[in-house]
Amino acid sequence: MKKVFKYFLNTIPRPVLIRLSYLVRPLLAFALQGDRYEDPIDGRTFKRFLPYGYGTPRENVLSPSTLSLERHRLLWLWLKRETDFFSTPRKVLHFAPEQAFYSRFRESHHLNYTTTDLNSPLADVKADICNLPFGENSYDLIFCNHVLEHIPDDTRAMQELYRVLKSGGMAILQIPQELDRAITFEDDTIIDRDERAKIFGQYDHVRVYGRDYFDKLRSIGFKVEEIDYTKQLSCHEVDRYRLAPGEILPICYK
């Protein structure tokens, strides 16, 4: 049964999983309730989290209530504790909106909130990140998390993100990253889905970002802060919130 459940999570197309999760999530959250781990996004506590990931799933990482992963909870904590995001009016553009955030951001009346994506059922505007239908200097804040690794021309995508961000604005551009890798790796001659998943983390990723990711953003014009927020948290918090120690938040400014 455990293997069947892992297969279910990791192979169903994400738009379908989003729809199914509205039905399944309350049952999972009820079955796993406890006090060992906490999802800081909704404050609920559980005896364990769920497994998630391609290939060999990561254990104890997917929140049963919000379906958040390590990166979502890390970003939420940083926004909540280190910024005025939850109180100050802003015009926000959110690419491929994560379900863990979507309704909470949408219901925040101080935000002028727009979502965009080519395929997501949660998107207000269907758009190509390499050719955005928004004017220059349009948004105070952009969320574009775990998107760029899917985009063949990520340089063009970064240029578009920079273009539509207001002067003085902030873009949070999380990606899966191997921090012990100096140079980003990509190879479009690898076409076998299993081999691509093994090398790139998912079959639909086109590259593995290394530490040069930050310099590439700087070459576009962004000022980049590489924030290892887990270093500012206690070991107890990192474990309780099920975070990935050492994960970097790329906080970019125009």
C-alpha positions in Angstrom: 0.0 0.0 0.0 2.8 2.4 0.8 4.5 1.8 -2.6 1.1 2.3 -4.3 0.6 5.6 -2.5 4.1 6.9 -3.4 3.4 5.9 -7.1 0.1 7.8 -6.9 1.8 11.0 -5.7 4.7 10.9 -8.0 3.2 10.0 -11.4 -0.2 11.7 -11.6 0.0 15.0 -13.7 0.1 18.0 -11.3 -3.1 19.6 -12.5 -5.0 16.4 -11.8 -3.3 16.0 -8.5 -4.3 19.5 -7.5 -8.0 18.7 -8.1 -7.8 15.3 -6.4 -6.0 16.8 -3.4 -9.1 18.8 -2.4 -10.8 15.5 -1.7 -7.9 13.5 -0.3 -6.2 16.1 1.7 -8.6 16.3 4.7 -8.6 12.6 5.1 -4.8 12.4 5.1 -4.5 15.3 7.5 -7.0 13.7 9.9 -5.2 10.3 9.8 -1.8 11.8 10.4 -2.6 14.3 13.1 -0.2 14.5 16.0 2.3 16.9 17.6 5.7 15.8 16.3 5.9 18.0 13.2 4.3 21.3 12.2 3.4 23.0 9.0 4.0 26.7 9.7 1.7 27.7 6.8 -1.4 26.7 8.6 -0.1 25.8 12.0 -1.4 22.2 12.0 0.7 19.5 13.6 1.2 15.9 12.6 2.9 12.7 13.7 4.6 12.5 10.3 4.6 14.1 6.9 4.2 12.2 3.6 6.9 11.0 1.2 7.4 12.9 -2.1 9.8 12.9 -5.0 10.7 11.2 -8.3 12.7 8.0 -8.3 13.4 7.4 -4.6 10.9 9.6 -2.7 12.1 11.8 0.1 10.6 10.6 3.3 8.5 12.8 5.7 8.5 16.0 3.5 5.0 16.6 2.1 2.5 18.3 4.5 -0.8 16.4 4.7 -2.7 19.7 5.1 -1.3 22.3 2.7 0.7 19.9 0.5 3.7 22.1 1.1 7.2 20.9 0.6 10.5 22.0 2.3 10.9 24.9 0.0 7.4 26.2 0.5 7.7 26.1 4.3 11.1 27.8 4.2 9.8 30.6 2.0 6.8 31.1 4.2 8.8 31.4 7.3 11.2 33.9 5.7 8.3 36.0 4.4 6.5 35.9 7.7 9.4 36.6 10.0 11.7 38.8 7.8 9.4 40.9 5.6 6.2 42.9 5.7 4.7 40.9 2.9 1.6 40.0 4.9 0.7 43.5 5.8 2.0 45.9 3.1 0.0 46.5 -0.1 1.8 45.2 -3.2 1.1 44.3 -6.8 2.2 40.6 -7.0 2.7 38.3 -10.0 2.9 34.6 -9.2 4.1 32.1 -11.8 2.8 28.5 -11.6 1.1 29.2 -8.2 1.7 26.6 -5.6 -1.4 25.2 -4.0 0.1 25.8 -0.5 0.2 29.5 -1.2 -2.6 30.2 -3.7 -5.7 30.6 -1.6 -3.8 32.4 1.2 -2.3 35.0 -1.1 -5.6 35.3 -3.0 -7.5 36.0 0.2 -5.0 38.7 1.3 -7.0 41.9 0.6 -3.9 44.1 0.7 -2.4 42.3 -2.3 -3.2 43.0 -5.9 -2.5 39.4 -6.9 -2.2 37.9 -10.4 -1.3 34.3 -11.2 0.1 33.2 -14.6 1.2 29.9 -16.2 0.8 28.0 -19.5 -1.0 25.0 -17.9 -1.9 25.5 -14.3 -5.7 25.5 -13.6 -5.0 28.1 -10.9 -3.6 30.7 -13.4 -5.5 33.9 -14.1 -3.4 34.6 -17.2 -2.2 31.9 -19.6 1.2 33.2 -20.7 4.6 32.1 -21.9 7.3 33.2 -19.4 9.6 34.1 -22.3 7.0 36.4 -23.9 4.9 38.0 -21.1 1.8 40.1 -21.8 2.7 42.6 -19.1 4.2 46.0 -19.3 7.6 47.1 -18.1 7.9 47.9 -14.4 4.5 46.4 -13.6 4.9 44.4 -10.4 6.3 45.1 -6.9 6.9 41.4 -6.2 7.3 38.3 -8.4 7.2 34.7 -7.2 8.7 32.3 -9.8 9.6 29.2 -7.9 10.7 25.9 -9.5 9.8 27.1 -13.0 13.1 28.1 -14.6 14.5 24.6 -14.6 11.7 23.7 -17.0 12.4 26.5 -19.5 14.8 25.8 -22.4 15.6 29.5 -22.8 16.0 30.5 -19.2 18.0 33.6 -20.2 15.0 35.0 -22.0 12.7 34.1 -19.1 15.0 35.9 -16.7 15.0 39.0 -18.9 11.3 39.0 -19.0 11.1 38.7 -15.2 13.4 41.6 -14.9 11.5 43.7 -17.4 8.1 43.4 -15.7 9.5 43.9 -12.2 9.3 47.4 -10.9 12.4 49.4 -10.1 13.1 48.6 -6.4 10.9 45.5 -6.6 11.7 42.0 -5.4 11.6 38.7 -7.2 11.9 35.3 -5.4 13.2 32.8 -7.9 13.7 29.5 -6.2 15.0 26.5 -8.3 16.3 23.0 -7.5 20.0 23.4 -7.1 23.1 21.4 -6.4 25.2 23.7 -4.3 28.3 21.5 -4.7 28.1 21.9 -8.4 29.9 25.0 -9.7 28.6 25.1 -13.2 25.0 24.4 -14.4 24.6 21.3 -16.4 22.3 20.6 -19.3 22.3 18.1 -22.2 19.3 17.9 -24.6 20.8 14.9 -26.3 19.6 12.8 -23.3 16.0 11.9 -24.4 15.2 8.8 -22.3 12.7 9.9 -19.6 14.1 7.6 -16.9 17.7 8.7 -17.6 16.6 12.4 -17.6 14.8 11.9 -14.3 17.9 10.3 -12.9 20.3 13.0 -14.0 18.1 16.1 -13.7 15.8 15.2 -10.9 12.7 15.1 -13.1 12.2 14.0 -16.7 10.9 17.5 -17.6 13.8 19.4 -16.1 16.1 20.7 -18.8 19.1 21.5 -16.5 20.7 21.0 -13.1 21.5 24.4 -11.7 24.8 25.0 -9.9 26.1 27.9 -7.9 26.6 29.9 -11.1 22.8 30.4 -11.1 23.2 33.5 -8.9 25.8 35.0 -11.2 23.5 34.4 -14.2 20.8 36.4 -12.5 23.2 39.1 -11.7 24.2 39.2 -15.4 20.6 40.0 -16.3 20.7 43.0 -13.9 19.3 41.6 -10.7 20.9 42.3 -7.3 20.9 38.9 -5.7 21.0 37.9 -2.0 21.8 34.3 -1.4 19.9 33.7 1.9 20.5 30.4 3.8 17.6 31.0 6.2 18.0 27.6 7.9 21.1 28.9 9.5 19.0 31.5 11.3 16.7 28.9 12.7 17.3 26.4 15.5 18.0 22.8 14.8 14.6 22.1 16.5 12.8 24.4 14.1 14.5 22.9 11.1 13.4 19.4 12.1 9.9 20.4 13.3 9.1 22.3 10.1 10.7 19.6 8.0 13.1 22.0 6.2 16.1 21.2 4.0 19.2 22.4 5.8 21.4 24.7 3.6 18.7 25.4 1.0 19.3 28.9 -0.5 16.6 31.4 -1.1 17.5 33.5 -4.1 16.1 37.0 -3.3 16.5 39.3 -6.3 16.0 43.0 -6.6 15.8 45.4 -9.5 
